[in-house]
């Protein structure tokens, strides 16, 4: 026995040694070999000469100290060829993953776990739409895309796997059979669909309203979905008189659908299979932009500022580039610099030698859900005006790396693809082991036929690409040319801010905005009659715009676009204008002529309008503090300027209170956890209204049936809960409570950064970094009331264009150029 024990001991020691060797090898591989040896294989060649087949002439590329390439070419073909080559040099992994998202081919890259996501993407039909767009493009646009594609493939010809990007070393461990395919123009076009989804608008609110109708009265629903506040600014205060729309048919006005007698049930949640790859929708995700005329500036010329807010990720969604024709001509008209998408030719946001432009999201209601009645005797048919018609169906084959392909059948109605079988919040069947699953038909407060499907009508599923408009912006030399290019910007509709070297400032809202026969797009509607059909789109000439307004400035921050007397419906689900209001205040209260330093100060402004409302209420209350930390924390609010700065203790105290305050006010009201408030401008507006009524029924805590709470009761409890949470995060030393530490930003690789494998995450992610600002704040850095304070979206870049000297313009860019 002793001998056997000795051998067993030696065996266990041997196993331990082998395990230690394996761990050591893994640590060496991920901590040293990959970053120090393999990563360098993909670094781009930036000096010397490269011989490439496919160019018409010599192309010169100069990279500045920040790695930003400026490309000089004699022809437009060579310019975009070189841009494709440079994008592939720095960002091919990002391009590769994006094209698999856009084409519904994630399983081809990452394996069978992505089949469900691919099935939904194929159902939406982004690639089919992009293929139709390619067929409809004019010759100039096709030439731009083809030249760009040829440049990408010229780089792929001589570079494989880890010579393209470090991530392919990790992918080789996960999907060793994966093979990189050539780039095509379709891959570029599909990214327009992905961005349209990312900025999709109100489909989530449409589902949420349908579900909440089963729990709340119409009056409560109006309180939970308030109108845009009249004390906050709109973008266009007045339409030019000769452009005002007249004689609008009465049936274009939204008509409320009577849901009062329909069966209601519990709340669903707004979730999407695309959340892991494109990020979840949040009403704070949008952007800021403003243009200030020379009358208000130190130089006598305009400034244009822009900072798009997008989900936090690495690499950055943007790639800075300069595109320069050596001699501008009709054949080569480009002299433009700014921010591009890796995978798409041209400059999306930036300036040329005459004009500058920026984007913020409009968020129009361009998605409607139609409830389609299915033939109970033939599931392949649905009802249209009293007759049964066949679904349009086709098969999609989903290839799986290292596995067998899966075939799905896509169904479409006259309104669009049937998404109720695939899209999480609308599903009626799920995994039998999911004990918490509730079918949509049992959750919704909308009358549903016994057998039904839900179809999506969405403007982005009609062939059109925003990139033709963007290439038009790149060439435009004045307001008229810019506006003519904007005519082709169909989806996703953006607030287009403009300024030029002549001293003009302008604004144009483009996009296909549906006119509905009945209804207002806020709820799913019956699809079996023509009662709720789209009858057309708002004519471009009647979309809101402004040119050199009397105010001397234009501000867009996802707030209401149209004047109050505008005859068309764009959406009811605007951002509620807290950021826009603060930007206008700062412009109007500028201490002198506005200069770039002041605009930088505006970009960094962290004024918390929630604190402006509720801190005075807090300070007027007679608190009976249960512990010393509560008293010390309360004192930090006494002279606070309401700025959510990185080093602010008061901001930490207030935001911990605010999180508890929203949760304590509304979580007890919601019938299901998936619809607990998550923060954002809508909840800020709800709470701002409720502050005027300390006895509002929503203040009452339903978990205490013998007590009727009022606002002071909830404030007292929430302050105590917030302080307890801060003690759990930081300890009892209040001086160590800093907002930036609890609101830190971590930049995660957009595909492998949340793999669950710490060695991979440590290799590819960066952070956390202390971060100031917050939700509905000009320094817009989002966080989640449900999930915690970590920054989950932020300004993806910031830009200030100086029209007194375009070369003195300023930009800052999250994680920078490198992929």
C-alpha positions in Angstrom: 0.0 0.0 0.0 2.8 2.4 0.8 4.4 1.7 -2.6 1.1 2.3 -4.3 0.7 5.5 -2.4 4.2 6.6 -3.4 3.4 6.0 -7.0 0.0 7.8 -6.7 1.8 10.7 -5.1 4.3 10.8 -7.9 1.5 10.7 -10.5 -0.4 13.5 -8.8 2.8 15.6 -8.7 3.4 14.8 -12.4 -0.2 15.9 -13.2 0.3 19.1 -11.2 3.6 19.8 -13.0 2.0 19.3 -16.4 -0.9 21.6 -15.4 1.5 24.2 -14.2 3.4 23.9 -17.5 0.2 24.2 -19.4 -0.8 27.3 -17.4 2.6 28.8 -17.8 2.5 28.1 -21.6 -0.9 29.7 -21.8 0.2 32.8 -19.8 3.3 33.1 -22.0 1.2 32.7 -25.2 -1.4 35.4 -24.3 0.8 37.7 -22.2 4.0 37.7 -24.2 4.0 35.9 -27.5 0.8 37.3 -28.9 1.3 41.0 -28.0 5.0 41.1 -28.5 5.6 38.9 -31.5 2.3 38.1 -33.3 0.8 41.5 -33.0 3.7 43.1 -34.9 3.0 40.9 -37.9 -0.1 43.0 -38.6 1.4 46.4 -38.2 1.0 48.3 -41.5 3.9 49.4 -43.7 3.9 53.2 -43.5 7.3 54.1 -44.9 8.9 53.4 -48.3 7.2 52.1 -51.5 4.7 49.4 -52.1 4.1 47.9 -55.6 0.4 47.2 -56.1 -1.4 46.0 -59.2 -4.6 47.9 -60.0 -3.6 51.6 -59.7 -3.6 54.0 -62.6 -0.8 56.1 -61.3 1.4 56.7 -58.2 -0.5 57.3 -54.9 1.2 59.1 -52.0 0.1 58.3 -48.5 1.3 60.4 -45.6 0.5 59.5 -42.0 0.6 62.2 -39.3 1.8 61.7 -35.7 -1.6 60.2 -34.8 -1.4 57.6 -37.5 -4.1 59.4 -39.7 -3.4 58.7 -43.4 -3.8 61.5 -45.9 -4.1 60.0 -49.4 -3.1 62.0 -52.5 -4.1 60.6 -55.9 -4.5 61.8 -59.5 -7.8 59.9 -60.1 -10.9 59.2 -58.0 -10.4 55.5 -58.8 -6.9 55.5 -57.2 -8.1 57.6 -54.3 -10.7 55.0 -53.2 -8.5 52.1 -54.1 -5.9 53.4 -51.7 -8.6 54.1 -49.0 -9.6 50.4 -49.3 -6.0 49.4 -49.0 -5.4 51.6 -46.0 -8.6 50.5 -44.2 -7.5 46.8 -44.7 -4.0 47.6 -43.3 -5.4 49.0 -40.0 -8.8 47.5 -39.5 -9.5 44.3 -41.4 -10.6 42.3 -38.5 -13.2 44.9 -37.8 -14.2 45.0 -41.5 -14.4 41.2 -41.5 -16.6 40.9 -38.5 -18.9 43.8 -39.6 -19.5 42.1 -43.0 -20.4 38.9 -41.3 -23.0 40.8 -39.2 -24.4 42.6 -42.2 -24.7 39.4 -44.3 -26.0 37.2 -41.5 -22.9 35.0 -41.6 -21.6 35.1 -38.0 -21.8 31.3 -37.8 -19.4 31.2 -40.7 -16.9 33.0 -38.5 -17.7 32.1 -34.9 -19.6 28.8 -35.1 -23.0 27.3 -34.2 -23.7 29.6 -31.2 -24.5 32.3 -33.7 -27.1 30.4 -35.8 -30.1 32.1 -34.1 -28.6 35.5 -34.7 -27.9 34.7 -38.3 -31.4 33.4 -38.7 -32.8 36.8 -37.6 -30.4 38.7 -39.8 -31.4 36.6 -42.8 -35.0 37.2 -41.9 -34.5 40.9 -42.0 -32.7 40.4 -45.3 -30.0 43.0 -45.1 -27.8 41.3 -47.7 -30.7 40.9 -50.1 -31.5 44.6 -49.8 -27.8 45.5 -50.3 -27.7 43.3 -53.4 -30.7 45.2 -54.8 -29.0 48.5 -53.9 -25.9 47.5 -55.9 -28.0 46.8 -59.0 -29.7 50.3 -58.7 -26.5 52.4 -58.1 -25.5 54.9 -60.7 -22.2 54.2 -62.6 -20.2 56.7 -60.5 -21.2 55.1 -57.2 -20.5 51.6 -58.5 -17.1 52.8 -59.6 -16.3 54.2 -56.1 -17.3 50.9 -54.5 -15.5 48.8 -57.0 -12.3 50.8 -56.7 -12.5 50.5 -52.9 -13.1 46.8 -53.1 -10.2 46.3 -55.4 -8.0 48.1 -52.9 -9.1 45.9 -50.0 -8.5 42.8 -52.0 -5.1 44.0 -53.2 -4.1 44.1 -49.5 -5.7 40.7 -48.8 -3.7 39.2 -51.7 -0.4 39.6 -49.8 -1.6 39.2 -46.2 -3.3 36.3 -44.4 -4.5 35.6 -40.9 -2.3 37.2 -38.2 -0.6 39.3 -40.9 -4.0 41.0 -41.0 -4.8 41.3 -37.4 -3.9 39.8 -34.0 -7.5 38.6 -33.4 -7.0 35.9 -36.1 -4.6 34.1 -33.7 -7.4 33.9 -31.2 -10.0 33.0 -33.8 -7.7 30.2 -34.9 -8.1 28.6 -31.5 -11.9 29.0 -31.6 -12.6 28.4 -35.3 -9.6 26.8 -36.9 -11.4 26.0 -40.1 -12.3 29.7 -40.8 -11.1 31.1 -44.1 -11.0 34.7 -45.1 -12.9 35.5 -48.3 -12.4 38.4 -50.7 -14.2 41.7 -50.1 -17.1 42.6 -52.3 -19.1 45.9 -52.8 -22.1 44.2 -51.1 -20.1 44.0 -47.9 -19.7 47.7 -47.8 -23.4 48.3 -48.5 -24.6 45.9 -45.7 -23.0 48.1 -43.1 -25.5 50.8 -43.9 -28.2 48.4 -42.8 -26.3 47.6 -39.6 -26.1 51.4 -38.8 -29.8 51.8 -39.5 -30.5 49.1 -37.0 -28.2 50.6 -34.4 -30.1 53.9 -34.8 -33.4 52.3 -35.5 -35.8 54.4 -33.5 -38.9 53.3 -31.6 -39.6 49.6 -32.2 -38.7 48.8 -28.6 -41.1 51.5 -27.4 -43.8 50.1 -29.7 -43.4 46.7 -28.1 -43.2 48.2 -24.6 -46.3 50.2 -25.0 -48.3 47.2 -26.2 -47.2 45.2 -23.1 -47.6 48.0 -20.6 -51.2 48.6 -21.8 -52.2 45.5 -19.9 -51.0 47.0 -16.6 -51.6 50.7 -16.7 -54.5 53.0 -17.4 -54.3 55.4 -20.4 -53.6 58.3 -17.9 -50.7 56.4 -16.4 -49.4 55.5 -19.9 -49.4 59.2 -20.8 -47.4 59.8 -17.6 -44.9 57.0 -18.5 -44.6 58.3 -22.1 -44.8 62.1 -21.7 -44.9 64.5 -24.6 -41.8 66.4 -25.6 -41.5 69.3 -23.0 -42.5 72.7 -24.3 -39.7 74.4 -22.2 -37.0 72.5 -24.1 -35.8 73.7 -27.6 -36.7 72.3 -30.9 -34.2 72.2 -33.7 -36.2 74.2 -36.4 -38.2 76.9 -34.8 -39.9 78.1 -38.0 -40.2 76.7 -41.5 -39.8 79.2 -44.3 -43.2 80.4 -45.3 -43.0 79.4 -48.9 -42.1 75.8 -47.9 -44.9 75.3 -45.3 -47.0 72.3 -46.2 -50.6 73.1 -47.0 -53.7 71.1 -47.6 -52.5 68.1 -45.7 -55.1 65.3 -46.0 -56.9 64.8 -42.7 -56.3 61.0 -42.9 -52.5 61.7 -42.6 -53.0 62.8 -39.0 -52.4 60.0 -36.5 -55.6 58.5 -35.2 -55.6 56.7 -31.9 -56.4 53.0 -31.9 -58.9 52.1 -29.1 -57.1 49.5 -26.9 -59.3 50.1 -23.8 -61.3 46.9 -24.2 -58.5 44.6 -25.2 -57.0 41.9 -22.9 -53.9 43.0 -21.1 -51.0 41.1 -19.5 -47.6 41.5 -18.1 -44.7 43.5 -19.3 -42.2 42.2 -21.9 -38.8 43.5 -22.5 -37.2 45.1 -25.4 -34.4 42.8 -26.4 -32.8 41.8 -29.7 -30.7 39.0 -30.9 -28.4 41.7 -32.3 -27.7 43.3 -28.9 -24.5 41.2 -28.4 -23.0 42.3 -31.7 -24.4 45.8 -32.3 -25.3 46.8 -28.7 -28.7 47.2 -27.1 -30.8 50.2 -28.0 -30.8 53.0 -25.4 -32.7 56.3 -25.7 -29.5 58.2 -24.6 -27.6 57.0 -27.6 -27.7 59.8 -30.1 -25.3 62.7 -30.4 -24.7 66.4 -30.0 -24.0 68.9 -32.8 -24.1 72.7 -33.1 -23.1 75.4 -35.6 -22.5 78.9 -34.5 -22.5 81.8 -37.0 -19.6 84.3 -37.3 -21.7 86.9 -35.6 -21.2 85.1 -32.3 -17.6 83.9 -32.7 -14.1 85.3 -32.0 -13.0 84.9 -35.7 -16.1 86.3 -37.4 -16.5 82.9 -39.1 -18.6 79.8 -38.1 -17.6 77.0 -35.9 -19.2 73.5 -36.3 -19.1 71.0 -33.5 -20.2 67.3 -33.5 -19.8 64.4 -31.1 -21.8 61.2 -32.0 -22.7 59.0 -29.1 -22.4 55.3 -29.7 -21.8 52.1 -27.8 -18.4 51.9 -26.2 -16.2 49.6 -28.2 -12.7 48.9 -29.5 -11.6 49.4 -32.2 -13.4 52.7 -32.6 -16.3 52.7 -35.0 -14.5 55.6 -36.8 -11.4 55.8 -38.9 -9.9 59.2 -39.6 -8.7 59.8 -43.2 -7.9 62.6 -45.7 -8.8 62.1 -49.3 -7.1 64.5 -51.7 -7.2 64.8 -55.4 -3.8 66.2 -56.5 -5.7 68.5 -58.9 -9.4 68.9 -58.3 -11.5 68.5 -61.4 -14.8 67.1 -62.5 -13.2 63.7 -62.8 -11.5 63.9 -59.4 -13.4 66.3 -57.2 -12.4 65.3 -53.7 -10.5 67.4 -51.1 -12.0 66.1 -47.9 -10.9 65.0 -44.4 -12.7 63.5 -41.5 -14.2 60.3 -40.1 -14.9 57.2 -42.2 -16.2 53.7 -41.5 -13.7 51.0 -42.1 -15.3 49.0 -44.8 -16.9 51.9 -46.6 -15.3 54.4 -49.1 -15.5 58.2 -48.4 -15.8 60.4 -45.4 -18.9 60.1 -43.3 -18.5 63.2 -41.1 -15.9 65.9 -41.7 -15.2 68.8 -44.0 -13.9 69.5 -47.5 -12.3 72.7 -48.8 -15.7 74.6 -48.8 -18.1 73.0 -46.4 -18.4 70.9 -43.2 -21.1 68.7 -41.9 -22.0 66.6 -38.9 -24.6 64.1 -37.8 -26.9 63.4 -34.9 -29.7 60.8 -35.0 -33.2 62.0 -35.7 -34.9 58.8 -34.4 -38.0 59.0 -36.6 -40.7 56.4 -36.4 -39.9 54.4 -39.5 -40.6 50.9 -38.1 -44.2 49.6 -37.7 -45.2 46.2 -36.4 -48.2 44.6 -38.1 -50.3 41.8 -36.6 -51.1 39.4 -39.4 -54.0 37.0 -39.1 -53.0 33.5 -40.2 -55.4 31.1 -41.9 -56.3 28.5 -39.3 -56.7 25.9 -42.0 -53.5 26.8 -43.9 -50.5 28.2 -42.0 -48.9 29.3 -45.2 -51.6 32.0 -45.8 -52.5 35.2 -44.1 -55.5 37.6 -44.5 -55.6 40.7 -46.6 -58.9 42.5 -46.8 -61.0 39.4 -46.2 -59.0 37.1 -48.5 -56.3 34.5 -47.7 -53.1 35.1 -49.6 -49.8 33.1 -49.6 -46.8 34.2 -47.6 -43.8 34.9 -49.7 -41.2 32.3 -48.7 -37.7 31.5 -49.5 -34.9 29.4 -48.0 -31.7 30.6 -46.5 -28.7 28.3 -45.9 -26.6 29.3 -42.9 -23.0 27.9 -43.2 -21.3 27.0 -39.9 -17.6 26.9 -39.6 -16.6 23.4 -38.6 -20.2 22.2 -38.8 -23.1 21.2 -41.0 -25.1 24.0 -42.6 -28.6 24.9 -41.3 -31.5 25.7 -43.6 -34.2 28.2 -42.5 -37.4 29.3 -44.2 -38.0 33.1 -44.3 -41.6 34.3 -44.5 -42.7 37.7 -45.7 -46.0 39.5 -45.9 -46.9 42.6 -47.9 -45.6 44.7 -45.0 -42.2 42.9 -44.6 -40.5 40.0 -42.9 -42.2 37.9 -40.3 -40.1 38.4 -37.2 -42.3 37.0 -34.4 -40.7 33.5 -34.6 -37.2 34.8 -34.2 -37.2 38.1 -32.4 -36.9 37.6 -28.7 -39.6 40.0 -27.3 -42.2 38.8 -29.9 -41.7 35.0 -29.7 -44.5 32.7 -28.6 -42.3 29.6 -28.3 -39.0 29.2 -26.5 -36.7 26.6 -25.0 -38.9 24.2 -22.9 -36.4 24.6 -20.0 -36.9 28.4 -19.9 -39.3 28.4 -17.0 -39.6 32.2 -17.0 -40.6 32.6 -20.7 -44.0 34.2 -21.3 -45.3 34.2 -24.9 -45.9 37.6 -26.4 -49.5 36.8 -27.1 -50.0 36.3 -23.3 -48.0 39.4 -22.4 -49.4 42.0 -24.8 -52.2 44.4 -24.2 -53.1 44.3 -27.9 -55.9 42.2 -29.2 -54.3 39.3 -31.2 -56.0 36.8 -33.4 -55.9 33.2 -32.3 -53.3 32.4 -35.0 -51.1 35.3 -35.9 -47.6 36.4 -36.8 -46.0 39.8 -36.5 -44.3 41.4 -39.5 -42.0 44.4 -39.6 -42.3 47.3 -42.0 -39.1 49.3 -42.0 -37.8 51.9 -44.4 -34.3 50.4 -44.3 -35.6 47.2 -46.0 -36.4 49.2 -49.1 -33.3 49.4 -51.3 -31.4 52.7 -50.7 -28.0 53.5 -49.4 -26.9 56.5 -47.3 -23.5 56.3 -48.8 -24.4 57.9 -52.1 -25.6 61.0 -50.2 -22.3 60.9 -48.2 -20.2 60.9 -51.3 -22.3 63.8 -52.5 -21.4 65.7 -49.2 -17.8 64.9 -49.9 -18.0 66.8 -53.2 -20.5 69.6 -52.3 -19.3 73.1 -52.6 -22.2 75.0 -51.1 -25.6 74.8 -49.3 -27.6 74.0 -52.5 -25.3 71.1 -53.5 -25.2 69.8 -49.9 -29.0 69.9 -49.7 -29.4 68.2 -53.1 -27.1 65.4 -51.9 -29.2 65.1 -48.7 -32.2 64.3 -50.8 -30.7 60.9 -51.4 -30.2 60.2 -47.6 -33.2 57.9 -47.0 -32.3 55.9 -43.9 -31.1 56.1 -41.1 -32.5 59.7 -41.0 -29.9 62.0 -39.5 -29.9 65.6 -38.3 -27.5 67.1 -40.9 -25.7 70.2 -39.5 -23.8 72.4 -42.0 -21.4 75.4 -42.2 -19.3 76.8 -45.1 -16.5 79.1 -45.9 -18.9 81.8 -47.0 -20.1 82.1 -43.4 -23.4 80.3 -43.7 -24.8 77.8 -41.3 -27.6 75.4 -42.0 -29.6 72.3 -41.0 -31.5 69.7 -43.0 -33.5 66.7 -41.9 -33.5 64.0 -44.6 -35.1 60.6 -44.7 -38.1 58.5 -45.7 -40.7 59.4 -43.0 -43.9 57.5 -43.5 -47.4 59.0 -43.7 -49.9 56.7 -42.1 -53.5 56.3 -43.2 -54.4 55.8 -39.5 -52.6 55.3 -36.3 -49.5 57.0 -35.0 -46.9 54.2 -35.0 -46.8 53.9 -31.3 -48.4 50.4 -31.1 -48.6 47.3 -33.2 -51.6 47.5 -35.5 -53.8 45.0 -37.5 -52.3 44.1 -40.8 -55.3 42.3 -42.3 -57.0 45.5 -43.6 -55.7 48.6 -45.3 -56.7 50.8 -42.3 -53.2 51.3 -41.1 -51.2 51.3 -44.3 -48.4 53.8 -45.2 -49.7 56.1 -47.9 -46.4 57.7 -48.8 -43.5 59.7 -47.3 -43.2 63.3 -46.3 -41.9 65.1 -49.4 -38.3 66.2 -49.1 -39.2 69.8 -49.7 -41.4 69.7 -46.7 -38.9 68.1 -44.3 -37.6 70.6 -41.6 -34.6 72.6 -42.5 -33.0 76.0 -41.6 -30.5 78.3 -43.2 -28.9 81.2 -41.4 -31.6 81.3 -38.7 -32.1 84.6 -36.8 -30.8 83.0 -33.6 -27.3 82.8 -35.1 -26.9 79.2 -34.1 -28.3 75.7 -34.6 -28.3 73.0 -32.0 -29.2 69.3 -32.5 -29.1 66.7 -29.7 -31.8 64.1 -30.8 -34.4 66.5 -29.5 -37.6 67.4 -31.3 -36.8 68.6 -34.9 -40.0 70.2 -36.1 -41.7 73.4 -35.1 -44.8 73.1 -32.9 -47.1 73.8 -35.8 -45.6 71.2 -38.2 -48.4 69.3 -39.9 -46.7 65.9 -40.2 -45.8 63.3 -37.6 -42.1 62.4 -37.4 -42.2 60.6 -34.1 -43.5 60.8 -30.6 -40.3 59.3 -29.1 -37.8 62.1 -29.2 -35.0 62.4 -26.8 -36.5 64.8 -24.2 -34.1 67.6 -24.9 -32.0 68.0 -21.7 -28.7 68.1 -23.6 -30.1 70.4 -26.2 -31.4 72.8 -23.6 -28.0 72.9 -21.8 -26.2 73.6 -25.1 -28.5 76.4 -26.0 -28.1 77.9 -22.5 -24.3 77.8 -22.8 -24.3 79.4 -26.3 -26.7 82.2 -25.1 -24.8 82.8 -21.9 -21.3 82.7 -23.3 -19.2 85.3 -21.5 -18.0 86.8 -24.7 -17.4 85.9 -28.3 -17.4 82.1 -28.7 -14.0 80.5 -29.4 -12.7 77.0 -29.7 -11.7 76.8 -26.1 -15.2 77.6 -25.1 -16.6 74.9 -27.4 -14.2 72.4 -25.8 -15.5 73.5 -22.5 -19.1 72.9 -23.8 -18.1 69.4 -25.0 -16.9 68.6 -21.5 -19.8 70.2 -19.6 -21.2 67.7 -17.1 -24.1 69.7 -15.7 -26.7 67.3 -14.3 -30.2 68.6 -14.8 -31.6 66.0 -12.5 -29.5 67.3 -9.7 -30.8 70.8 -10.4 -34.3 69.6 -9.8 -33.8 67.3 -6.8 -30.8 68.5 -4.8 -32.7 71.6 -3.6 -35.6 69.3 -2.6 -33.1 67.1 -0.7 -31.5 70.0 1.0 -34.9 71.4 2.3 -35.8 68.1 3.9 -35.2 67.4 7.6 -33.2 64.2 7.5 -32.6 62.0 10.5 -29.4 60.4 9.5 -28.9 56.8 10.7 -25.1 56.9 10.4 -22.3 59.3 10.1 -21.5 58.6 6.5 -25.0 59.8 5.5 -24.5 63.1 7.2 -21.0 63.6 5.6 -22.3 62.6 2.2 -25.3 65.0 2.6 -23.0 67.9 3.3 -21.2 67.3 0.0 -24.3 68.4 -1.8 -24.5 71.8 0.0 -22.4 73.8 -2.4 -22.3 71.4 -5.4 -22.4 73.0 -8.9 -24.3 70.0 -10.3 -21.3 69.0 -12.5 -20.7 65.2 -12.7 -17.0 65.5 -12.8 -14.5 62.6 -12.5 -13.3 63.7 -9.1 -16.6 64.7 -7.7 -17.8 63.1 -4.4 -21.1 65.0 -4.6 -21.8 63.5 -8.1 -21.1 60.0 -6.7 -23.6 60.7 -3.9 -26.3 62.1 -6.1 -26.1 59.4 -8.8 -26.2 56.6 -6.2 -29.3 58.4 -4.7 -30.8 58.8 -8.2 -30.4 55.1 -9.1 -32.1 54.1 -5.9 -34.7 56.8 -6.3 -35.9 55.5 -9.7 -35.8 51.9 -8.6 -37.7 52.6 -5.4 -40.3 54.7 -7.3 -41.1 52.4 -10.2 -39.8 48.8 -9.7 -42.8 48.0 -7.5 -45.1 49.3 -10.2 -43.8 47.2 -13.0 -45.3 43.7 -13.4 -42.0 42.2 -14.5 -38.4 42.8 -14.0 -37.5 43.1 -17.7 -39.2 46.5 -17.8 -37.7 48.0 -14.8 -36.6 51.6 -15.6 -33.1 51.8 -17.0 -32.6 55.6 -16.9 -32.4 58.0 -19.8 -34.1 61.2 -20.8 -37.7 59.8 -20.7 -37.3 58.8 -17.0 -35.7 62.2 -16.3 -38.8 63.9 -17.7 -41.2 61.6 -15.8 -39.4 62.3 -12.5 -39.3 66.1 -13.3 -43.1 66.1 -13.6 -43.6 64.0 -10.5 -41.4 66.3 -8.4 -44.3 68.8 -8.7 -46.7 66.4 -7.1 -45.4 64.8 -3.8 -48.6 62.8 -3.6 -48.5 61.2 -7.0 -49.7 57.6 -6.8 -46.5 56.3 -8.3 -44.7 57.4 -5.1 -46.5 54.9 -3.1 -44.6 51.6 -2.5 -46.9 48.7 -3.3 -44.9 46.4 -1.2 -46.1 48.2 2.0 -49.9 47.9 1.7 -50.6 49.4 5.1 -48.7 52.6 4.3 -49.1 55.2 1.6 -45.7 56.7 0.8 -45.2 60.2 -0.6 -42.2 61.7 -2.4 -40.3 62.6 0.9 -40.6 59.0 2.1 -39.1 57.7 -1.2 -36.4 60.3 -1.1 -35.4 59.4 2.4 -35.2 55.7 1.7 -33.4 56.3 -1.6 -30.7 58.5 0.0 -30.1 55.9 2.6 -30.0 53.1 0.0 -27.6 55.1 -2.1 -25.2 55.7 0.7 -25.2 52.0 1.6 -24.3 51.1 -2.0 -21.4 53.6 -2.0 -20.1 52.1 1.3 -20.2 48.7 -0.5 -18.2 50.0 -3.4 -15.7 52.3 -1.7 -15.8 51.7 2.0 -16.8 54.2 4.7 -14.3 57.0 3.9 -16.5 59.4 2.0 -13.5 61.3 0.7 -12.7 58.3 -1.5 -16.1 58.3 -3.2 -15.4 59.6 -6.7 -17.9 59.6 -9.5 -15.3 58.9 -12.2 -14.2 55.7 -10.4 -17.7 54.2 -10.2 -18.5 55.4 -13.7 -15.4 54.1 -15.3 -15.1 53.2 -19.0 -13.7 49.9 -20.3 -13.1 49.6 -24.1 -13.8 46.0 -25.0 -13.0 44.3 -28.3 -16.3 44.4 -30.2 -16.3 40.6 -31.0 -14.0 38.8 -28.6 -13.9 41.3 -25.7 -16.6 39.5 -23.7 -15.5 35.9 -24.4 -15.5 35.0 -20.8 -11.8 34.0 -21.1 -9.8 36.4 -19.0 -6.6 35.9 -21.0 -8.3 36.9 -24.2 -10.1 39.8 -22.6 -6.9 41.1 -21.0 -5.2 40.9 -24.3 -7.8 42.7 -26.4 -9.6 45.1 -23.9 -8.3 48.4 -22.3 -9.5 50.0 -19.1 -11.1 50.8 -16.8 -10.6 54.5 -17.1 -12.2 57.0 -14.7 -15.0 58.9 -16.6 -17.1 62.0 -15.9 -20.4 63.0 -17.4 -23.5 60.9 -17.5 -26.9 60.3 -19.1 -28.8 63.3 -20.6 -25.7 65.4 -20.0 -23.7 67.2 -22.7 -20.6 65.2 -21.7 -22.7 62.2 -22.6 -21.5 59.0 -21.0 -24.3 56.5 -20.5 -24.8 54.1 -17.6 -27.6 51.8 -16.6 -30.0 52.2 -13.6 -30.6 48.4 -13.9 -27.1 47.2 -14.4 -24.8 49.7 -12.7 -22.6 52.8 -13.2 -20.0 51.5 -15.8 -20.0 53.6 -18.9 -21.8 51.8 -21.7 -21.9 54.4 -24.4 -20.0 57.7 -24.9 -18.9 60.3 -27.4 -17.3 58.1 -30.1 -15.4 61.2 -31.3 -15.5 65.0 -31.0 -14.9 67.5 -33.8 -14.6 71.3 -34.0 -14.4 72.7 -37.5 -12.8 76.2 -37.6 -13.9 78.1 -40.7 -11.3 80.9 -40.1 -8.6 78.2 -40.7 -9.7 74.7 -41.6 -6.3 73.4 -40.8 -6.8 74.6 -37.2 -9.8 72.3 -36.7 -9.7 69.9 -33.8 -10.7 66.3 -33.3 -10.4 63.7 -30.5 -11.1 60.1 -31.1 -11.7 57.5 -28.3 -9.3 54.5 -29.1 -7.7 56.1 -32.1 -6.7 54.8 -35.5 -5.3 51.4 -34.7 -7.4 48.3 -34.9 
